[in-house]
Amino acid sequence: MSVDFDSLRLEITRDNALALLRDVACPNCSTVGRYQLFDKINNGGVGIECTACARRNPFKRERILYLRSEGKRRSNDIAAVIEECGAYCYICGETFEELKKRKIGAAVHHTRPFADHGERYKKIPVCSECHELANFQQRARRRATGAEQ
């Protein structure tokens, strides 16, 4: 059976994934329809795993990695965070207007890791480049203190 992955990519959500993949062969092992979903706690995503070969994200080449949900799992409303905190990156200090000219996007950073604390702590606006650095630093600190197993 030929699968139109472009259409599937637009239609698939965490709520309908298993039904849509019922007749789809795993690109890794060719087993049909043996999938389960798994939570990726640190980014709030939901991935697909083939239970026959244990391959996580077997449709990576088809650009199907993490699935969206009909409802939000966490709030990252950049407009609300900018309204509360200001329209600049809290790490590098550049305004989002300046960053936009350089084609650098805006993001919301959880000041305490979402995986550990959820939405309890303050969120700040950061540019996409600094967001990667801030996340790296949080993960490095967790590993250094043994908080991440």
Secondary structure, 3 states (H helix, E strand, C coil): CCCCHHHHHHHCCCCCHHHHCCCCECCCCCCECCEEEEEECCCCEEEEEECCCCCECCCHHHCCCEECCCCCCCCCCHHHHHHHHCCECCCCCCEHHHHHHCCCCEEEEECCCHHHHCCCCCEEEEEHHHHHHHHHHHHHHHHHHCCCC
